[in-house]
Amino acid sequence: MATDAGADVVGPGPTPPEEMAARAQVRFEVTGAGAFVVSRGRSCAVFEVERQAGGAWERVPLDVGVTCVCECPSPGAPAAIELEPLTAAEPVTVRWDGRRMAFVQRTVDCSTRSFTGRGTATEYVGALQPLPAGRYRVSFATVPTAPGFCMKLMSGYWCPPTSTAGAPAPGPFALCPGTRVSAEFDLPELGDIIVPVRVGG
């Protein structure tokens, strides 16, 4: 099982890192048959990237998760809300610029944001920075069929959540619910690559 990347990604302190330009471009091409890939999620990520380090896999933060602090509506538990059908001929394409979300955690006094009496909350603030070249793994979430409550769209299904209860774990979003399908690849220091991801072998 992968662990979250360590201090090189999460730097406690009040000053957020600075954004840095991308050096690589990655195009994931997901193909298969008899399944759907999650193309949009609530409180979750549609794909996950891990970095191989010391014989283990570390999850790479790609966002800061829920951005609202103090008095906020319930974000809802992680859920897949859009699905795209997979075929062997036409891939579902997802692009990534090879950057991670480097972030810091800050304690917020909610009374300073007009939320008097609400105590404190943790805020995640970050910026995108390029990852070093190396061995990586991408994962997508898939489902075998579209649930009965989903509505047909032009190229897939819209699955509105049936409940607003729950919330994701603090920090960067994890992969959306579903069957995990993964592919390993080598991220270059510079340049563009295409990574095929095959569902069903």
Backbone torsions as a table, in degrees:
resi	resn	phi	psi	omega
1	MET	NA	140.6	-178.1
2	ALA	-77.4	151.9	173.3
3	THR	-112.2	162.3	176.4
4	ASP	-73.2	145.3	178.6
5	ALA	-62.8	153.1	-169.8
6	GLY	-90.4	-137.9	-168.7
7	ALA	-65.5	-18.8	178.8
8	ASP	-73.1	-12.0	178.7
9	VAL	-108.1	-43.9	-178.1
10	VAL	-106.3	114.5	179.2
11	GLY	-116.8	100.8	-178.7
12	PRO	-58.2	139.9	-179.8
13	GLY	146.7	165.6	-174.7
14	PRO	-82.4	-17.4	-174.0
15	THR	-98.1	116.4	179.9
16	PRO	-71.8	154.4	177.4
17	PRO	-69.8	165.6	179.2
18	GLU	-94.0	145.7	177.7
19	GLU	-70.2	143.2	179.4
20	MET	-128.7	145.7	-176.3
21	ALA	-66.7	149.8	178.3
22	ALA	-71.7	148.7	177.4
23	ARG	-115.2	-16.3	-178.5
24	ALA	-134.3	156.7	176.3
25	GLN	-130.0	131.4	-177.6
26	VAL	-121.0	133.2	175.3
27	ARG	-117.4	112.5	176.6
28	PHE	-88.8	129.4	178.9
29	GLU	-117.2	107.5	-175.2
30	VAL	-97.6	122.9	179.0
31	THR	-130.1	165.0	178.6
32	GLY	163.2	-165.4	179.1
33	ALA	-153.7	145.7	177.3
34	GLY	71.0	28.1	179.5
35	ALA	-154.1	167.5	177.0
36	PHE	-124.1	142.6	174.9
37	VAL	-103.0	140.7	178.2
38	VAL	-71.9	120.5	-177.9
39	SER	-108.8	-8.3	175.1
40	ARG	-156.6	140.5	-178.6
41	GLY	-134.6	163.2	171.6
42	ARG	-108.5	124.5	178.8
43	SER	60.7	29.4	179.7
44	CYS	-158.4	165.6	-177.7
45	ALA	-100.6	143.7	-179.4
46	VAL	-80.1	-18.2	170.5
47	PHE	-146.6	156.8	-178.1
48	GLU	-126.7	140.1	177.4
49	VAL	-118.6	135.6	176.5
50	GLU	-123.8	150.7	179.9
51	ARG	-113.2	135.1	177.4
52	GLN	-82.1	124.5	-177.8
53	ALA	-147.5	119.1	177.0
54	GLY	62.4	32.4	178.8
55	GLY	83.7	1.2	179.2
56	ALA	-125.1	167.3	177.9
57	TRP	-105.9	130.4	176.6
58	GLU	-112.1	130.8	177.9
59	ARG	-70.1	133.6	-179.9
60	VAL	-94.9	119.8	177.0
61	PRO	-65.3	130.3	179.1
62	LEU	-111.0	-7.0	179.9
63	ASP	-156.2	-176.5	177.6
64	VAL	-107.8	6.5	-179.8
65	GLY	78.3	-145.3	-179.8
66	VAL	-67.9	126.1	-175.4
67	THR	-95.4	-16.1	179.5
68	CYS	-78.0	136.5	176.5
69	VAL	-126.1	166.3	179.9
70	CYS	68.0	-118.9	-174.5
71	GLU	-89.1	103.0	-172.9
72	CYS	-133.4	150.1	171.7
73	PRO	-68.2	157.1	178.7
74	SER	-63.5	126.7	179.5
75	PRO	-73.7	-18.0	-178.0
76	GLY	86.4	151.9	179.1
77	ALA	-69.6	156.7	177.8
78	PRO	-55.0	134.4	-178.5
79	ALA	-155.2	144.8	173.7
80	ALA	-83.0	125.7	-177.1
81	ILE	-118.2	-11.3	172.0
82	GLU	-137.4	137.3	-178.0
83	LEU	-127.0	140.8	174.8
84	GLU	-119.3	133.0	179.0
85	PRO	-70.1	145.3	179.6
86	LEU	-101.9	143.1	174.4
87	THR	-132.2	163.3	178.3
88	ALA	-78.1	-23.8	-173.3
89	ALA	-91.7	-44.0	-175.1
90	GLU	-111.2	110.0	-178.0
91	PRO	-74.6	150.7	166.4
92	VAL	-84.1	120.9	-173.6
93	THR	-101.1	130.8	176.1
94	VAL	-128.8	131.6	-177.5
95	ARG	-108.0	145.5	178.9
96	TRP	-142.7	139.8	-174.8
97	ASP	-96.8	17.9	174.5
98	GLY	72.2	18.8	-178.8
99	ARG	-111.7	150.9	174.1
100	ARG	-104.0	166.0	171.9
101	MET	-97.3	102.9	173.0
102	ALA	-82.6	130.0	-173.2
103	PHE	-144.8	164.9	174.7
104	VAL	-125.2	159.5	175.7
105	GLN	-107.7	132.2	179.7
106	ARG	-128.1	140.8	175.7
107	THR	-86.6	126.4	-177.0
108	VAL	-107.7	130.2	171.9
109	ASP	-84.5	106.7	-173.8
110	CYS	-63.5	-23.0	179.3
111	SER	-67.6	-22.4	178.8
112	THR	-80.2	-6.1	178.8
113	ARG	-117.0	29.8	177.1
114	SER	66.4	29.3	174.6
115	PHE	-120.1	60.4	-175.5
116	THR	-57.7	133.2	176.4
117	GLY	86.2	5.4	-178.1
118	ARG	-97.6	4.1	176.6
119	GLY	72.8	-141.5	-177.6
120	THR	-119.3	163.3	178.0
121	ALA	-147.1	158.3	178.3
122	THR	-95.7	129.7	179.3
123	GLU	-115.3	136.8	177.0
124	TYR	-105.5	124.0	-178.7
125	VAL	-127.3	130.7	-176.0
126	GLY	-150.5	-178.1	178.8
127	ALA	-150.7	150.9	-178.7
128	LEU	-80.7	135.5	179.1
129	GLN	-139.1	145.2	-177.7
130	PRO	-67.6	144.9	176.6
131	LEU	-87.4	154.3	176.7
132	PRO	-72.7	157.7	175.5
133	ALA	-61.4	148.5	179.5
134	GLY	162.0	-169.8	-178.8
135	ARG	-90.3	129.8	-177.7
136	TYR	-133.1	167.1	176.9
137	ARG	-137.7	132.4	176.9
138	VAL	-109.8	145.4	177.7
139	SER	-132.7	141.6	174.2
140	PHE	-121.2	156.9	176.4
141	ALA	-101.0	133.3	179.5
142	THR	-128.8	158.7	174.3
143	VAL	-133.7	148.2	-177.4
144	PRO	-72.7	-31.5	-178.8
145	THR	-143.8	158.5	175.0
146	ALA	-81.6	128.5	178.5
147	PRO	-55.0	155.0	-175.7
148	GLY	-62.2	-25.3	-178.3
149	PHE	-84.2	-4.4	-179.2
150	CYS	-73.6	152.0	179.4
151	MET	-109.7	137.6	-176.9
152	LYS	-71.8	134.7	174.7
153	LEU	-113.6	-176.0	179.9
154	MET	-59.2	-43.9	-175.4
155	SER	-127.0	18.3	-179.3
156	GLY	178.2	-145.8	-177.5
157	TYR	-135.8	144.0	173.3
158	TRP	-106.2	124.8	-174.9
159	CYS	-122.1	82.2	-177.2
160	PRO	-62.7	132.9	179.7
161	PRO	-58.0	141.9	-179.1
162	THR	-88.9	-5.7	-179.4
163	SER	-148.8	147.5	175.4
164	THR	-101.1	6.6	-178.0
165	ALA	-73.0	155.6	173.8
166	GLY	90.8	176.6	-179.6
167	ALA	-161.6	155.0	176.0
168	PRO	-76.0	168.8	173.8
169	ALA	-64.4	150.3	178.8
170	PRO	-59.8	149.2	178.0
171	GLY	93.5	-165.8	-176.5
172	PRO	-55.4	144.0	-178.8
173	PHE	-66.6	144.5	172.2
174	ALA	-89.9	172.8	179.6
175	LEU	-62.2	144.1	178.9
176	CYS	-61.5	157.8	178.1
177	PRO	-61.1	145.3	179.2
178	GLY	147.7	-177.9	175.9
179	THR	-81.5	126.4	-176.4
180	ARG	-78.9	129.6	175.2
181	VAL	-125.0	127.7	-170.8
182	SER	-127.3	160.6	174.3
183	ALA	-149.8	137.9	177.9
184	GLU	-92.8	152.4	179.5
185	PHE	-158.1	163.4	177.0
186	ASP	-104.2	117.6	177.9
187	LEU	-83.3	124.2	179.1
188	PRO	-79.6	161.0	174.7
189	GLU	-65.7	-40.2	177.7
190	LEU	-139.3	149.2	172.9
191	GLY	114.8	-179.9	-176.5
192	ASP	-114.3	142.8	175.9
193	ILE	-138.6	158.6	174.3
194	ILE	-116.6	130.5	-179.1
195	VAL	-117.9	110.9	175.6
196	PRO	-77.0	137.5	176.8
197	VAL	-125.5	113.0	-174.4
198	ARG	-103.4	125.3	177.3
199	VAL	-95.0	125.1	179.5
200	GLY	91.2	19.5	174.9
201	GLY	87.9	NA	NA
